[in-house]
Amino acid sequence: MNELAEAANVRIRIDEASVPVRPAVAGACDALGLDVLNVANEGKFVVVARPQECAAALAAMRHHPLGREAAVIGEVLPPAEVGPRVTLRTPIGGERVLEMPYGEDLPRIC
């Protein structure tokens, strides 16, 4: 999402509570000290759609068995004074910058 924000010169705000994460994945990341948003996760993707197209996009994705957990997780906003960036709204109402991941938490197995 950082690459998207940079390329489009926008700000992306993600609502952390809206990101679908299975309890087992959250628990494993917590136990290992990993950030669930930075761990390799093949098979997932982000769709950017106009607000008026969200319902149709979600319906199409949820129609497929692999898309049943599709969710709106955030919004695209004009860039802040500091430029394009991705922020994460936490469940307690705070907001933090979601930096571009560096290094690898876990090796990718392909």
C-alpha positions in Angstrom: 0.0 0.0 0.0 3.0 2.3 0.6 3.9 1.8 -3.1 0.4 2.6 -4.2 0.3 5.8 -2.0 3.6 6.9 -3.4 2.7 6.2 -7.1 -0.7 7.9 -6.8 0.5 10.7 -4.5 -2.3 10.0 -2.0 -2.7 9.0 1.6 -4.2 5.7 2.5 -5.8 5.2 5.9 -6.4 1.6 7.0 -8.7 0.7 9.8 -6.8 -2.1 11.7 -10.0 -3.6 13.1 -11.4 -4.1 9.6 -8.4 -6.1 8.3 -9.5 -9.8 8.3 -6.9 -11.8 10.2 -7.7 -15.3 11.3 -7.2 -15.9 15.0 -4.6 -18.6 14.5 -2.5 -16.2 12.4 -2.9 -13.3 14.9 -1.9 -15.7 17.7 1.2 -17.0 15.9 2.4 -13.6 15.0 1.9 -12.4 18.5 3.8 -15.3 20.0 6.6 -14.8 17.5 6.7 -11.0 17.8 5.9 -10.5 14.2 3.7 -7.7 12.6 0.8 -9.4 10.9 0.8 -6.7 8.3 4.4 -7.4 7.3 4.5 -11.2 7.2 4.6 -12.9 3.7 1.0 -13.6 2.8 0.7 -15.0 -0.7 -2.8 -15.2 -2.2 -4.1 -11.9 -0.8 -4.6 -8.7 -2.7 -5.8 -5.2 -2.3 -8.4 -3.7 -4.6 -8.8 0.0 -4.9 -12.3 1.0 -5.9 -14.5 4.2 -6.0 -16.8 4.4 -3.0 -19.9 3.9 -5.2 -18.3 0.7 -6.6 -17.4 -0.9 -3.3 -20.6 -2.9 -2.7 -20.5 -4.5 -6.2 -16.8 -5.3 -5.8 -17.3 -6.9 -2.4 -20.3 -8.9 -3.7 -18.3 -10.2 -6.7 -15.3 -11.2 -4.4 -17.6 -12.8 -1.7 -19.3 -14.8 -4.4 -16.2 -16.9 -4.8 -15.3 -19.2 -1.9 -11.8 -17.8 -1.6 -13.2 -14.3 -1.3 -15.8 -14.8 1.4 -13.8 -12.8 3.9 -13.3 -9.8 1.6 -13.7 -6.5 3.4 -13.4 -2.7 3.1 -10.3 -2.0 5.2 -9.7 1.7 4.6 -9.9 4.7 2.4 -7.8 6.8 0.0 -7.4 10.5 0.9 -5.6 13.5 -0.5 -1.9 13.5 0.6 -1.1 15.1 3.9 1.2 18.1 4.1 4.1 15.7 4.5 3.2 13.9 1.3 1.9 10.4 0.4 1.8 7.9 3.2 -0.1 5.0 4.7 -1.6 5.4 8.2 -3.2 2.8 10.4 -6.2 3.6 12.7 -5.8 1.5 15.8 -8.8 -0.2 17.6 -8.4 2.4 20.4 -8.7 5.3 18.0 -5.1 6.3 17.6 -3.4 6.6 14.3 0.2 5.7 13.3 2.2 5.7 10.2 2.6 2.3 8.6 6.1 2.4 7.2 7.3 0.5 4.2 8.4 -3.0 5.4 12.2 -3.5 5.4 13.9 -6.8 5.6 11.9 -10.0 5.9 10.2 -11.3 9.0 10.0 -14.8 7.5 11.6 -16.2 4.4 9.2 -16.7 1.5 8.7 -20.4 0.6 7.7 -20.8 -3.1 
